[in-house]
Amino acid sequence: MLINKIDFYTLNLPSNLHRVLEEEGGWESEEFLPFFIDVDLVEGESEDGDLLFSFQFSPSGEEFEELNRIISSRGFDENGYGWTEFLMNEIEKLDQYLIEDLGVDPEAETCSIVTTSRASFEKLLSYLTKVFQELI
């Protein structure tokens, strides 16, 4: 699959997501490989807990070679830290308020952006679609 053709708008979270999480402990989609989308139940203040939505990928695969050159030419490292910084900068340009709802947990091999808000996650996915489609 060509990365710049990925459309995260088509992600369909289960309608019974909370029940699935309680029974399975988590939900994940590999529909957009090499990107992983996960939802987990985490300790929260509500009786039912909170949901943690995450978007992750490893930019070390060959499908990222051209994209790595592009972000490197823009001054970002070709690793999880550089990709996280690049994507957060691009998202902030599109919606400076969304950044407040997002958390990051990058590693050298992994870019990871998380949020506990379903609405913020849906916005994040729409912006990521735009960013990846415009990169090439």
C-alpha positions in Angstrom: 0.0 0.0 0.0 1.3 3.4 -0.9 1.6 5.5 2.3 0.5 8.7 0.6 -2.7 7.0 -0.6 -3.7 5.9 2.9 -7.0 7.4 4.1 -7.5 7.1 7.8 -11.1 8.5 7.4 -12.2 5.0 6.6 -11.3 3.6 10.0 -14.4 2.1 11.6 -14.2 1.7 15.3 -16.5 -1.0 16.7 -19.9 0.4 17.7 -19.5 -1.6 21.0 -15.9 -0.5 21.5 -16.2 -0.2 25.3 -17.5 -3.8 25.6 -14.8 -5.1 23.3 -12.2 -3.4 25.4 -13.6 -4.9 28.6 -13.7 -8.4 27.1 -10.5 -8.3 25.0 -8.4 -5.8 27.0 -7.8 -3.8 23.8 -8.6 -3.3 20.2 -6.3 -2.8 17.3 -6.4 -2.3 13.6 -3.8 -3.4 11.1 -5.9 -2.2 8.2 -3.5 0.7 7.5 -0.1 -1.1 7.8 2.6 0.0 8.3 0.6 2.1 10.7 -1.0 0.7 13.8 -4.1 2.0 15.5 -4.9 0.8 19.0 -7.5 1.5 21.6 -7.0 0.4 25.2 -8.8 0.9 28.5 -6.7 2.7 31.0 -7.1 3.7 34.7 -9.3 6.8 34.7 -11.4 8.9 37.1 -14.7 7.5 35.8 -16.1 4.2 37.0 -15.7 2.7 33.5 -12.1 3.9 33.0 -10.9 5.9 30.1 -10.0 5.0 26.6 -6.5 5.6 25.2 -6.4 5.9 21.4 -3.0 5.6 19.8 -1.4 6.0 16.4 2.0 4.3 15.9 4.5 3.3 13.3 8.1 2.5 12.8 9.7 4.6 10.1 12.6 2.2 9.6 10.9 0.1 6.9 11.7 0.4 3.2 8.2 1.9 2.6 9.5 5.0 4.5 12.7 5.5 2.6 11.5 8.3 0.3 9.5 9.9 3.2 12.5 9.8 5.4 14.5 11.7 2.8 11.7 14.3 2.6 11.5 14.9 6.4 15.3 14.8 6.7 15.5 17.6 4.0 13.2 19.6 6.3 15.5 19.2 9.3 13.9 16.3 11.1 15.6 13.0 12.1 14.7 9.9 10.2 13.5 8.0 13.3 10.6 7.9 15.7 11.7 11.1 17.5 12.0 13.0 14.3 8.7 11.8 12.9 6.9 12.6 16.1 8.3 16.1 16.0 7.5 16.5 12.3 3.9 15.3 12.7 3.2 17.3 15.8 4.5 20.5 14.0 2.3 19.8 11.0 -0.8 19.1 13.2 -0.2 22.3 15.1 -0.2 24.2 11.8 -3.6 22.7 11.0 -5.1 23.0 14.5 -3.1 24.6 17.3 -5.7 23.6 19.9 -5.7 19.9 19.1 -2.0 19.6 20.3 -3.3 20.2 23.9 -5.3 16.9 23.7 -2.4 14.9 22.3 0.4 13.1 24.0 3.5 11.6 22.5 5.7 8.6 23.4 8.3 8.3 20.8 11.3 6.0 20.7 14.1 5.8 18.2 12.2 3.1 16.3 8.7 4.2 16.9 6.5 7.3 16.4 3.6 7.3 18.8 0.8 9.8 19.3 -2.0 9.2 21.8 -5.1 10.8 23.2 -7.9 9.9 25.6 -10.5 11.8 23.5 -12.3 10.0 20.7 -13.1 13.3 19.0 -9.5 14.4 19.2 -8.4 11.1 17.8 -10.7 11.4 14.9 -9.4 14.9 14.2 -5.8 13.6 14.5 -6.5 10.8 11.9 -8.0 13.3 9.5 -5.0 15.6 9.8 -2.6 12.7 9.5 -4.3 11.7 6.3 -3.8 15.2 4.9 -0.1 15.3 6.0 0.8 12.0 4.5 -1.1 12.6 1.3 0.7 16.0 0.8 4.2 14.7 1.7 4.9 13.2 -1.8 
